[in-house]
Amino acid sequence: MKKYVCNVCGYVYDPAKGDPDSGIQPGTPFESIPDDWECPVCGVGKEDFSAVEE
């Protein structure tokens, strides 16, 4: 599963960790996160994230 980085603040969403504070369980792919999810650091939406090339 790909990681995604916030284009605004640099937060990296790692699907292996999820975002438990926002109710996103570990193992959740970025594509499966609800569209209204926001970056836990700066609050921007999913549209402001880019896939991390590994």
Backbone hydrogen bonds in HBPLUS format (Angstrom, degrees):
<---DONOR---> <-ACCEPTOR-->    atom                        ^
c    i                          cat <-CA-CA->   ^        H-A-AA   ^      H-
h    n   atom  resd res      DA  || num        DHA   H-A  angle D-A-AA Bond
n    s   type  num  typ     dist DA aas  dist angle  dist       angle   num
A0052-VAL N   A0003-LYS O   2.84 MM  49  5.48 161.2  1.87 153.5 148.5     1
A0004-TYR N   A0013-TYR O   3.08 MM   9  5.12 158.8  2.13 140.5 147.0     2
A0013-TYR N   A0004-TYR O   2.62 MM   9  5.12 158.9  1.66 165.4 168.1     3
A0005-VAL N   A0050-SER O   2.81 MM  45  5.42 159.8  1.85 159.1 158.9     4
A0050-SER N   A0005-VAL O   2.92 MM  45  5.42 156.5  1.98 148.2 153.6     5
A0006-CYS N   A0011-TYR O   2.73 MM   5  5.16 157.8  1.78 152.9 160.9     6
A0010-GLY N   A0006-CYS O   3.01 MM   4  4.83 139.9  2.17 123.6 134.1     7
A0007-ASN N   A0048-ASP O   2.79 MM  41  5.63 174.9  1.79 166.9 168.1     8
A0017-LYS N   A0014-ASP O   2.88 MM   3  5.47 142.8  2.02 117.2 127.3     9
A0018-GLY N   A0014-ASP O   2.84 MM   4  5.98 151.3  1.93 152.1 160.9    10
A0027-GLY N   A0015-PRO O   2.62 MM  12  5.19 152.4  1.69 159.9 162.1    11
A0019-ASP N   A0024-ILE O   2.89 MM   5  4.73 149.8  1.98 123.6 133.6    12
A0022-SER N   A0019-ASP O   2.80 MM   3  5.54 151.3  1.89 125.0 133.7    13
A0024-ILE N   A0019-ASP O   3.09 MM   5  4.73 163.6  2.12 124.5 119.2    14
A0023-GLY N   A0020-PRO O   3.04 MM   3  4.80 163.3  2.07 101.9 106.2    15
A0028-THR N   A0025-GLN O   3.25 MM   3  5.94 135.0  2.46 144.4 144.7    16
A0032-SER N   A0029-PRO O   2.88 MM   3  5.37 149.0  1.98 113.7 123.4    17
A0033-ILE N   A0030-PHE O   3.12 MM   3  5.42 163.3  2.15 111.2 116.5    18
A0037-TRP N   A0034-PRO O   3.05 MM   3  5.55 165.7  2.08 120.5 122.3    19
A0039-CYS N   A0044-VAL O   2.76 MM   5  5.36 162.6  1.79 157.8 163.1    20
A0043-GLY N   A0039-CYS O   2.91 MM   4  4.58 140.1  2.08 123.3 133.3    21
A0048-ASP N   A0045-GLY O   3.02 MM   3  5.81 166.7  2.04 123.0 127.4    22
A0049-PHE N   A0046-LYS O   3.08 MM   3  5.51 144.7  2.21 124.5 122.2    23
